[in-house]
Amino acid sequence: MQNIIWSTGHHLKFGNITGSDNCFLYDEYGNRLVDLESGVWCTNVGHNNRRINQVITNQIGRITHTGFCYGHPAIDETALKVLEICGLKGGKCEFLCSGSEAVEFGMRIARTMSERPLALTFADSYFGAYGDAATKSKEGWFIYDRLNCGCASSPEGCTGECEEFQKIPFSETGIFLFEPGSSMGLVRFPSGKLIRNISERIKRYGGMILANEVTTGMGRTGKWFGYQHYPIQPDIVAMGKGIGNGYPVSVTAISENVSQKLALKRFIYAQSHQNDPLGAVVAREVIRIIEDENLLEACLQKGNYLKEKLEGLKNQYPVIKEIRGRGLMLAIEFHKDANLVYEMLLDEGYIVCKRPNAEVLRLDPALTIEMETLEWFADTLKEIFTKNDCYS
Ligand SMILES: Cc1ncc(COP(=O)(O)O)c(C=O)c1O
C-alpha cells in the first residue's frame, strides 16, 4: 500500500486481506480475523455473501452502467421496495454512490423546497465527507448540543424541556436533519421526547425531516431504520453503507408530497453514476436477504445477547463505564485504556472500531454473525480483563 494517499489517522491494521466469509477476513498468510466492524459498518449481510455475488455476476454479464436518461426494470422495482420499507409509498428514490452523497442529495432537495433559511441538527451527528451537512456553515445551520444542555444529565438525556431548547429558532428552521444514534461513532441515542418535541415544532412551521440512515439503516438497530424507534415519519431518508453490503451504492428516498412539490421546481443534480442498474440490483438483493433470513429479528436477538454479555462484564470489571446499544450497533465505554483493549483484541484477531479521542470501542458486526462468534468475542474480552490485573 505504498502507492496510496493515506488520510491522517488512517494506517494499516494488518497485511493484505485476500479472502473473506461472513464475519471472517483472511490475510495473505491464511490468518483468520473476526470482523466486528463490518468494513466501516457496511457489510450487514456478511462479507462474500453468495447471493450478492450471484446477482452481481448475473448483472455484469448484461448491463452495469448507462447514464442519466436510461431505465432498467431493477431500478424501479428496487425503488418501490425501498419506499415500502421506509414508509414512503408513493414517493420516489435516487440511487447514488455513497452515504455522503445520499445525505447531500437529500439536503439539496430539502434546501430547494424549504422556505426557511436554517437547518437544525445535533452537535454530535456526522453526515459525511463533504457537502452542506458536512460543512454546517454558520449561515445555514442551527446546531443543537443536546449532550451539554440543562437536562442532558437526566437519565433520558435532553427531552427538549430545558432553557437551551427554547433558544432553537424554529420559526426560521425548515429542515431537521436527524441522525438517530450513531452519534459521531459513540452510539448515543437521543430521547424519544426530544425527537417528538423537535418534529412537532418543525411540522408546525411546515418544515421537513430528513433522516440520515447511512449507519443506522438496513436493519442495523433491529428495525429497518433507526428513526423507526421514534414516533416520527421523515419526509426524506438517506441510506448508504448496508444497502450495498460493501458495493458503493446509496439511496435517497423522498415522500410523495415532497416529490410532487419538487416536480414544480428547478432541481439540478448530475453525476455519472445516478441510478446505475448494478447498484439497484445489489440493493434489491440486500433487502431480499434481510427479509428471507428474518435478519431484523435476528439482529435484535443477537444484539440483546451480546449486550447482556457485555453488561455482565461491566458488573465484574469496573474499568467499563457504560454499555450502549440498539440491535447490533453497540459501544463499550471505558473509564480508561480503551486503546490497550483494542490492541489486545487485535492481537487475538478481533477487529473492533476504536473511536479517536474517546475511551470507546464500537461493535457493528454483520446481522448474519453466528451466536458462537459473539460468545467467543465476549470470552476473549473477559480473558483480557482477567489476565491484566489493572482491569479488576
Ligand atoms: C452517520 C453517517 N452518516 C454518513 C456517513 C457517510 O457515509 P460514506 O462514508 O459512505 O460517505 C457516515 C460514514 O461513516 C456515517 O457514519
The ligand as an SDF file (V2000), in Angstrom:
LIG
                    3D

 16 16  0  0  0  0  0  0  0  0999 V2000
  -23.8920    8.5150   10.2770 C   0  0  0  0  0  0  0  0  0  0  0  0
  -23.1260    8.6210    8.9940 C   0  0  0  0  0  0  0  0  0  0  0  0
  -23.6040    9.3860    8.0010 N   0  0  0  0  0  0  0  0  0  0  0  0
  -22.9570    9.4960    6.8130 C   0  0  0  0  0  0  0  0  0  0  0  0
  -21.7690    8.8460    6.5800 C   0  0  0  0  0  0  0  0  0  0  0  0
  -21.0670    8.9930    5.2660 C   0  0  0  0  0  0  0  0  0  0  0  0
  -21.1230    7.8180    4.5450 O   0  0  0  0  0  0  0  0  0  0  0  0
  -19.9760    7.4680    3.4710 P   0  0  0  0  0  0  0  0  0  0  0  0
  -18.7140    7.2880    4.2380 O   0  0  0  0  0  0  0  0  0  0  0  0
  -20.4540    6.2000    2.8060 O   0  0  0  0  0  0  0  0  0  0  0  0
  -19.9040    8.5680    2.5040 O   0  0  0  0  0  0  0  0  0  0  0  0
  -21.2230    8.0410    7.6050 C   0  0  0  0  0  0  0  0  0  0  0  0
  -19.9500    7.3490    7.4100 C   0  0  0  0  0  0  0  0  0  0  0  0
  -19.3320    6.8320    8.3180 O   0  0  0  0  0  0  0  0  0  0  0  0
  -21.9320    7.9200    8.8350 C   0  0  0  0  0  0  0  0  0  0  0  0
  -21.4620    7.1780    9.8360 O   0  0  0  0  0  0  0  0  0  0  0  0
  1  2  1  0
  2  3  1  0
  2 15  2  0
  3  4  2  0
  4  5  1  0
  5  6  1  0
  5 12  2  0
  6  7  1  0
  7  8  1  0
  8  9  2  0
  8 10  1  0
  8 11  1  0
 12 13  1  0
 12 15  1  0
 13 14  2  0
 15 16  1  0
M  END
$$$$
